[in-house]
Structure formats: C-alpha cells, structure tokens
C-alpha cells in the first residue's frame, strides 16, 4: 500500500486551527468520525464518545468534520439517549436534509428538460448514491448534482440549460466549448436559484478510453433521485469512480468518499469486473489503497477482498501516479503532475497531435497563467517523454 499517514493535528483542531493538509487520507479525527458513522454499534458509539471527549468546543471544527456529522447521526440514531452532543448532531442532519431537498427541487426540472431534449444522462456521485444511505436524505450532504453525458451531446445540453437560465463562470463561446471538450472533462452550471449542475463528458479526467467509457453506458443500472427515474454506473464502476475521485489531494478533503465506497460495497460489487476495469485504466492503486484504509478503520468488508487487493501487482506507471495524486503538491510538483497527466492522455497518439494541442491545453488550466510555469511544463514534458521515471522524484 502507498504510504497512508495518520495526521496528528488534534491539538490544533481543538484550538480552532487546522494544519495544512498533507494528503488526501483522513486524519485521526476524521477517522474516528468515519468509524462512528460506518462501524456497528457499540464500536461506533465508542468512537463518537472518544471524538467528543477530545474536542474542546464542537463549534471549532472544520468543514471536513462537519460533513461527516450527518453520517454519524444516521448511524447512531437509535443511541440518542446516551449520545454526546445529540442535539448538535441532529441539527446538522436536519440542515443537510433541508439543503438536499432544495437541491433536488431545483435540479430535477433541469434533468427532466435534458431528457426531454434527447440528452442521455447517468447520475454520478452523491445523486446516484443517495438511495444507498438507507433512504435518509440528510445522511449524504450534497453541494451539487453530477451527471455524465455523451461528449457529442454537450452542445445540445448547454443550449437546453442556458435557455432555462443556467450560467457558467465564464461565457461559453463556440471556440471555448471546443477547447473544453478537447482538454477538460466537466463544466459547472448554476441555475437561477443557485443550484449547481456538474456536467461530465468523460468519467476519468485524464483518460480517453472510449471502449471502456462505452461500457459505463452499456452496463448502467436504474436508480432514482426522488421522483426522477434515471440510470447510474453499476456498483463496480461506481466504486472505481469513487476511488479515483476521492484518492487525490484536495484543499477541503471530501473524506465522505470513503463512506460512499462502503455503501457501494455493501450494495454488492462484482469484484472481477472492478479488477478488470481498474487494470484496463491502470488504476489498481487507488482502489487498493481505499480498501486497505477501510480495513485499518475496522470497517467490515467482504471476506478475502482485502488480502486479494493487498497482493495485487501494480505497474510502475501506477506507482508514479499514486505518488503525486495523494499528496499536497507545491508549484513545481503540480507542474510535473500536469505534464504526466498530459502525456497519459495523449499516450498512443501521434507525436504531432500531442505537440499541437499543448497551447490549447495550457489555456484551459489556471496553473499556467504564469509564463515561468509554461516553460517548466514544456521542460517536464521533454523529461518525461525521454525518461518517465523522473516524475517520481520529490513527490513522496
């Protein structure tokens, strides 16, 4: 397993300060909350009690902790009489439920309009997983609705949504739309009521495996978002997407992705299918590390699964990628990451095509606003092209 540290920043949290996060993995406080939300009672109650006993003021916690409170409230709802900070937990749960209901109310008409306009879509992430959380609409807080559509349907979808008053951060001209489709994988639109809809046209941000993406559609399964009937990824692909999206560094870590992974596993996963598709995408490592971390939390997993994935071989390319995705990068490391992602994206394509798309790619990435970073990107592209193992230097 890749190095998954336990970040001991409890004293800073108690003082209302949070140390800069080094990796995507939960720290000791978030781990206790995950156990309180996922483990069977009485262990879950003990973890919540331990968590509460170590905090000075429950109001001083950061957002990553508060995001897990509804999960804890849902898991410990039968322990109200002996649960510390019961009223605070229940209040956060009700608040999350109300926000989710408003998001659904504002978003479902947009989804219905897309379908009515002939745009096929798959629900992703929280919208697809809401039903797995024991039908408790507040257990899984959501800030937006994520959907996957076919790349060729993006212009049609944008036209429908813009006609309904949805807008993007920047005006999407025809030229910009072409660059977005070529170099990005998603676009966020906001409705007049403030609801956010994330439109994805590729499931994996730096891969364009069209045959595998066809499988995502062919193997889709029915699901529901309130009164809206839709389709989503099958559980194996849901788990793969969850691990790919979650096991990467973020300033505000969405650590609830580990809870999502557990709910997907509990719904039943075809592990052979998961392994085959993870291997096709060269993404064994994030799935393996997710399972090993859940095992460390003592979350119940299917017998033999952890041992199977612990010993699963990964390629050198996967190890290199895992070394930079999980940890907070500095500017130099971020440039290396983008260079690696670009090469991974264009692997197998003509060299002339790879070189010709560099200017457009840099226009779409905010990191390249500085001229020095553009030059460094070109330098790292050359190094990686000639000697790929240079990427791994300094990323651990």
C-alpha positions as CSV (number, residue, x, y, z in Angstrom):
1,X,0.0,0.0,0.0
2,X,1.1,3.5,-0.6
3,X,2.1,5.4,2.5
4,X,-1.1,6.5,4.2
5,X,-0.2,8.7,7.1
6,X,-2.2,9.4,10.3
7,X,-2.1,13.2,10.5
8,X,-2.0,14.1,14.2
9,X,-3.3,17.6,14.3
10,X,-5.9,17.2,17.1
11,X,-4.3,19.9,19.3
12,X,-4.6,22.4,16.5
13,X,-8.2,21.4,15.8
14,X,-9.0,21.9,19.5
15,X,-7.7,25.4,19.3
16,X,-9.8,26.1,16.2
17,X,-6.8,25.9,13.9
18,X,-6.2,23.2,11.3
19,X,-2.7,22.4,9.9
20,X,-2.3,22.4,6.2
21,X,-3.4,19.0,4.9
22,X,-0.6,16.9,3.5
23,X,-2.5,14.1,1.9
24,X,-6.0,13.0,0.8
25,X,-6.3,10.5,3.6
26,X,-8.4,11.3,6.7
27,X,-6.6,12.4,9.8
28,X,-7.1,10.8,13.3
29,X,-10.2,12.9,14.0
30,X,-11.9,12.2,10.7
31,X,-11.0,8.5,11.1
32,X,-12.9,8.5,14.4
33,X,-15.9,10.1,12.7
34,X,-15.8,7.7,9.9
35,X,-15.8,4.8,12.3
36,X,-18.7,6.4,14.2
37,X,-20.6,6.6,11.0
38,X,-19.8,3.3,9.5
39,X,-19.0,0.7,12.2
40,X,-21.5,-1.4,14.0
41,X,-22.7,-0.4,17.5
42,X,-21.3,-0.3,20.2
43,X,-18.0,0.5,18.5
44,X,-19.5,3.4,16.5
45,X,-20.8,4.9,19.8
46,X,-17.5,4.5,21.5
47,X,-15.7,6.2,18.6
48,X,-18.1,9.1,18.7
49,X,-17.7,9.3,22.5
50,X,-13.9,9.3,22.1
51,X,-14.1,12.0,19.5
52,X,-16.3,14.2,21.7
53,X,-14.0,13.7,24.7
54,X,-11.0,15.1,22.8
55,X,-12.6,18.2,21.4
56,X,-12.6,21.4,23.4
57,X,-15.5,23.1,21.5
58,X,-17.6,21.3,18.9
59,X,-18.2,24.6,17.2
60,X,-14.5,25.0,16.4
61,X,-14.3,22.0,14.0
62,X,-13.5,22.5,10.3
63,X,-15.7,21.6,7.4
64,X,-14.3,18.2,6.7
65,X,-15.5,17.1,10.2
66,X,-18.9,18.7,9.9
67,X,-19.5,16.9,6.6
68,X,-19.4,13.6,8.5
69,X,-21.8,14.6,11.2
70,X,-25.0,13.6,9.3
71,X,-23.4,10.2,8.6
72,X,-22.8,9.7,12.4
73,X,-26.3,10.9,13.2
74,X,-27.8,8.4,10.9
75,X,-25.7,5.5,12.2
76,X,-26.3,6.3,15.9
77,X,-30.0,7.4,15.7
78,X,-31.0,4.6,18.0
79,X,-28.5,5.7,20.6
80,X,-30.0,9.1,21.3
81,X,-30.3,8.7,25.0
82,X,-26.6,8.1,25.5
83,X,-25.1,10.0,22.6
84,X,-22.9,13.1,23.4
85,X,-23.9,16.3,21.6
86,X,-27.0,14.6,20.4
87,X,-28.9,17.8,19.6
88,X,-25.9,19.3,17.6
89,X,-25.7,16.1,15.5
90,X,-29.4,16.0,14.9
91,X,-29.4,19.7,14.0
92,X,-26.6,19.2,11.4
93,X,-28.5,16.3,10.0
94,X,-31.7,18.3,9.6
95,X,-29.8,21.1,8.0
96,X,-28.2,18.7,5.5
97,X,-31.6,17.2,4.7
98,X,-33.2,20.6,4.0
99,X,-30.3,21.6,1.7
100,X,-30.5,18.3,-0.2
101,X,-34.3,18.7,-0.6
102,X,-33.8,22.2,-2.1
103,X,-31.1,21.0,-4.3
104,X,-33.3,18.2,-5.6
105,X,-36.2,20.5,-6.1
106,X,-34.1,22.9,-8.1
107,X,-32.2,20.3,-10.1
108,X,-34.8,17.7,-11.1
109,X,-36.6,20.1,-13.6
110,X,-33.2,20.6,-15.3
111,X,-32.6,16.9,-15.6
112,X,-36.1,16.4,-16.9
113,X,-35.5,19.1,-19.5
114,X,-32.3,17.4,-20.6
115,X,-34.0,14.1,-21.0
116,X,-36.9,15.7,-22.8
117,X,-34.4,17.3,-25.2
118,X,-33.0,13.9,-26.1
119,X,-29.9,14.0,-23.9
120,X,-29.0,10.7,-22.3
121,X,-27.5,11.0,-18.8
122,X,-26.2,9.0,-15.9
123,X,-26.3,10.2,-12.3
124,X,-23.0,10.3,-10.6
125,X,-21.6,10.7,-7.1
126,X,-24.0,11.8,-4.4
127,X,-27.1,12.0,-6.6
128,X,-26.6,8.3,-7.6
129,X,-25.7,7.2,-4.0
130,X,-28.5,9.0,-2.1
131,X,-30.6,5.9,-2.1
132,X,-27.9,3.7,-0.7
133,X,-27.8,5.6,2.6
134,X,-30.9,3.8,3.9
135,X,-33.2,6.3,2.3
136,X,-32.1,9.0,4.8
137,X,-31.9,12.1,2.6
138,X,-29.7,14.0,5.1
139,X,-27.0,11.4,5.7
140,X,-25.1,12.2,2.5
141,X,-24.8,16.0,2.1
142,X,-24.5,17.3,-1.4
143,X,-23.4,20.7,-2.8
144,X,-24.3,19.9,-6.4
145,X,-25.7,17.3,-8.8
146,X,-23.2,15.4,-11.1
147,X,-24.2,13.8,-14.3
148,X,-22.4,12.1,-17.2
149,X,-23.5,12.7,-20.8
150,X,-22.0,11.8,-24.2
151,X,-19.4,14.3,-25.5
152,X,-21.4,14.8,-28.7
153,X,-24.5,15.8,-26.6
154,X,-22.7,18.6,-24.7
155,X,-23.7,21.5,-27.1
156,X,-27.3,20.3,-27.0
157,X,-27.3,20.1,-23.2
158,X,-25.7,23.6,-22.8
159,X,-28.4,25.0,-25.1
160,X,-31.2,23.5,-23.1
161,X,-29.8,24.6,-19.8
162,X,-28.9,28.1,-20.9
163,X,-32.5,28.5,-22.2
164,X,-33.6,27.7,-18.6
165,X,-31.4,30.4,-17.2
166,X,-28.3,28.4,-16.2
167,X,-24.9,30.1,-16.5
168,X,-21.2,29.1,-16.2
169,X,-18.5,31.1,-14.6
170,X,-17.3,32.2,-18.0
171,X,-19.2,32.7,-21.2
172,X,-19.1,29.5,-23.2
173,X,-18.4,30.6,-26.7
174,X,-18.2,28.1,-29.6
175,X,-14.4,28.3,-29.6
176,X,-14.2,27.8,-25.8
177,X,-16.6,24.9,-25.9
178,X,-14.4,23.2,-28.4
179,X,-11.4,23.6,-26.1
180,X,-13.4,22.5,-23.1
181,X,-14.5,19.3,-24.9
182,X,-10.9,18.6,-26.0
183,X,-9.0,19.4,-22.8
184,X,-11.4,19.2,-19.9
185,X,-13.9,16.6,-18.7
186,X,-16.6,18.7,-16.9
187,X,-18.3,22.0,-16.7
188,X,-20.3,23.5,-13.8
189,X,-23.5,25.4,-14.5
190,X,-25.6,27.3,-12.0
191,X,-29.4,27.7,-12.2
192,X,-31.2,31.0,-11.4
193,X,-32.0,29.5,-7.9
194,X,-28.3,28.8,-7.2
195,X,-28.3,25.0,-7.8
196,X,-25.1,23.7,-9.3
197,X,-25.1,21.0,-12.0
198,X,-21.7,19.5,-12.9
199,X,-21.8,18.1,-16.4
200,X,-19.2,15.4,-17.1
201,X,-18.5,14.1,-20.6
202,X,-15.6,11.9,-19.6
203,X,-15.7,9.9,-16.4
204,X,-11.9,9.8,-15.9
205,X,-10.3,13.3,-16.2
206,X,-7.0,12.4,-17.9
207,X,-8.0,9.3,-19.8
208,X,-9.9,8.9,-23.1
209,X,-10.5,5.2,-23.3
210,X,-13.6,5.3,-25.5
211,X,-14.2,1.5,-25.4
212,X,-14.2,1.5,-21.6
213,X,-16.4,4.6,-21.5
214,X,-18.9,2.8,-23.7
215,X,-19.0,0.1,-21.1
216,X,-20.1,2.6,-18.5
217,X,-23.2,3.3,-20.6
218,X,-23.9,-0.3,-21.6
219,X,-23.6,-1.6,-18.0
220,X,-25.7,1.2,-16.4
221,X,-28.3,0.3,-13.8
222,X,-31.6,2.0,-12.9
223,X,-31.7,4.4,-9.9
224,X,-33.9,7.2,-8.6
225,X,-33.4,10.7,-7.4
226,X,-36.6,11.5,-5.5
227,X,-39.3,11.2,-8.2
228,X,-36.8,11.2,-11.1
229,X,-36.1,7.8,-12.6
230,X,-32.6,7.6,-14.2
231,X,-29.6,5.4,-14.7
232,X,-26.2,5.3,-13.0
233,X,-23.0,3.3,-13.1
234,X,-23.1,-0.3,-12.0
235,X,-21.7,-0.9,-8.5
236,X,-18.2,-2.0,-9.7
237,X,-17.8,1.1,-11.9
238,X,-19.3,3.3,-9.1
239,X,-16.7,2.1,-6.7
240,X,-13.9,2.6,-9.3
241,X,-15.1,6.2,-9.9
242,X,-15.4,6.8,-6.2
243,X,-11.9,5.7,-5.5
244,X,-10.4,7.7,-8.5
245,X,-12.2,10.9,-7.5
246,X,-11.5,10.5,-3.8
247,X,-8.0,9.3,-3.5
248,X,-6.4,12.6,-4.6
249,X,-5.4,15.6,-2.6
250,X,-7.9,18.4,-2.1
251,X,-7.7,21.6,-0.1
252,X,-11.0,20.8,1.6
253,X,-10.9,17.0,1.6
254,X,-14.2,15.3,0.7
255,X,-13.4,12.4,3.1
256,X,-17.0,11.2,2.9
257,X,-15.9,9.4,-0.3
258,X,-14.7,6.6,2.0
259,X,-18.3,6.4,3.3
260,X,-19.5,6.3,-0.3
261,X,-17.2,3.5,-1.0
262,X,-18.5,1.5,1.9
263,X,-22.1,2.0,0.9
264,X,-21.3,0.9,-2.6
265,X,-19.5,-2.2,-1.4
266,X,-22.5,-3.1,0.9
267,X,-24.8,-2.8,-2.1
268,X,-22.9,-5.7,-3.8
269,X,-19.9,-5.4,-6.2
270,X,-18.7,-7.6,-9.0
271,X,-15.0,-7.7,-7.9
272,X,-13.8,-9.4,-11.1
273,X,-15.4,-6.6,-13.2
274,X,-13.9,-4.0,-10.9
275,X,-10.4,-5.5,-11.2
276,X,-10.6,-5.8,-15.0
277,X,-11.7,-2.2,-15.5
278,X,-9.2,-0.8,-12.9
279,X,-6.4,-2.7,-14.7
280,X,-7.6,-1.5,-18.1
281,X,-7.3,2.1,-16.9
282,X,-4.1,1.4,-14.9
283,X,-5.9,2.5,-11.7
284,X,-5.4,-0.5,-9.4
285,X,-3.6,1.5,-6.7
286,X,-6.4,3.9,-5.6
287,X,-8.8,1.1,-5.2
288,X,-6.3,-1.0,-3.3
289,X,-5.4,1.9,-1.0
290,X,-9.0,2.6,-0.3
291,X,-9.7,-0.9,0.7
292,X,-6.6,-1.1,2.9
293,X,-7.5,2.1,4.6
294,X,-11.1,0.9,5.3
295,X,-9.6,-2.3,6.7
296,X,-7.5,-0.2,9.1
297,X,-10.7,1.5,10.3
298,X,-12.1,-2.0,11.1
299,X,-15.0,-1.4,8.6
300,X,-16.5,-4.8,7.7
301,X,-15.6,-5.8,4.2
302,X,-16.3,-9.0,2.2
303,X,-14.1,-11.9,3.3
304,X,-10.8,-12.2,1.3
305,X,-11.2,-9.0,-0.6
306,X,-8.5,-7.1,1.4
307,X,-6.0,-9.9,1.0
308,X,-6.8,-10.2,-2.7
309,X,-6.2,-6.5,-3.4
310,X,-3.2,-6.1,-1.0
311,X,-1.1,-8.5,-3.1
312,X,-2.3,-7.3,-6.4
313,X,0.6,-6.1,-8.6
314,X,0.6,-2.6,-10.0
315,X,2.6,-1.1,-12.8
316,X,5.4,1.4,-12.4
317,X,3.3,4.0,-14.1
318,X,0.5,3.5,-11.4
319,X,3.0,3.8,-8.6
320,X,4.4,7.0,-10.1
321,X,0.9,8.4,-10.5
322,X,-0.2,7.4,-7.0
323,X,2.9,9.2,-5.6
324,X,1.7,12.6,-6.8
325,X,-2.1,12.3,-6.7
326,X,-2.5,11.6,-2.9
327,X,-0.2,14.4,-1.6
328,X,-0.4,18.2,-1.4
329,X,1.8,19.4,-4.3
330,X,3.9,22.5,-4.4
331,X,4.0,24.6,-7.6
332,X,6.9,22.6,-9.1
333,X,5.2,19.3,-8.3
334,X,1.9,20.5,-9.7
335,X,3.6,21.3,-13.0
336,X,5.0,17.7,-13.0
337,X,1.6,16.3,-12.3
338,X,0.0,18.2,-15.2
339,X,2.8,17.1,-17.5
340,X,2.3,13.5,-16.5
341,X,-1.5,13.8,-17.0
342,X,-1.0,15.3,-20.4
343,X,1.3,12.5,-21.5
344,X,-1.0,9.9,-20.1
345,X,-3.9,11.5,-22.0
346,X,-2.0,11.5,-25.3
347,X,-0.4,8.1,-25.0
348,X,-0.6,6.2,-28.2
349,X,-1.5,9.2,-30.3
350,X,0.8,10.8,-33.0
351,X,3.6,13.0,-31.7
352,X,2.4,15.8,-33.9
353,X,-1.1,15.7,-32.3
354,X,0.5,15.8,-28.8
355,X,2.6,18.8,-29.6
356,X,-0.1,20.6,-31.5
357,X,-2.6,20.6,-28.5
358,X,-0.2,22.0,-25.9
359,X,-1.2,25.7,-26.4
360,X,-4.9,24.9,-26.1
361,X,-4.3,22.7,-23.0
362,X,-2.4,25.4,-21.2
363,X,-5.2,27.9,-22.0
364,X,-7.6,25.8,-20.1
365,X,-5.5,25.2,-16.9
366,X,-5.3,28.1,-14.4
367,X,-1.9,26.9,-13.2
368,X,-0.4,28.1,-16.5
369,X,-1.2,31.8,-16.2
370,X,2.5,32.4,-15.2
371,X,4.9,32.3,-18.1
372,X,7.5,30.5,-16.0
373,X,5.1,27.7,-15.3
374,X,4.5,27.2,-19.0
375,X,8.2,26.9,-19.7
376,X,8.6,24.5,-16.8
377,X,5.7,22.4,-18.1
378,X,7.4,22.1,-21.5
379,X,10.7,21.1,-19.8
380,X,8.9,18.4,-17.8
381,X,7.1,17.1,-20.8
382,X,10.5,16.7,-22.5
383,X,12.0,15.0,-19.4
384,X,9.0,12.6,-19.0
385,X,9.0,11.8,-22.7
386,X,12.6,10.9,-22.6
387,X,12.8,9.4,-19.1
388,X,9.4,8.9,-17.4
389,X,10.9,7.9,-14.0
390,X,12.0,11.5,-13.4
391,X,8.3,12.2,-12.5
392,X,8.6,10.3,-9.3
393,X,11.4,12.4,-7.9
394,X,10.2,14.6,-5.0
395,X,6.5,13.5,-4.9
396,X,6.5,11.3,-1.9
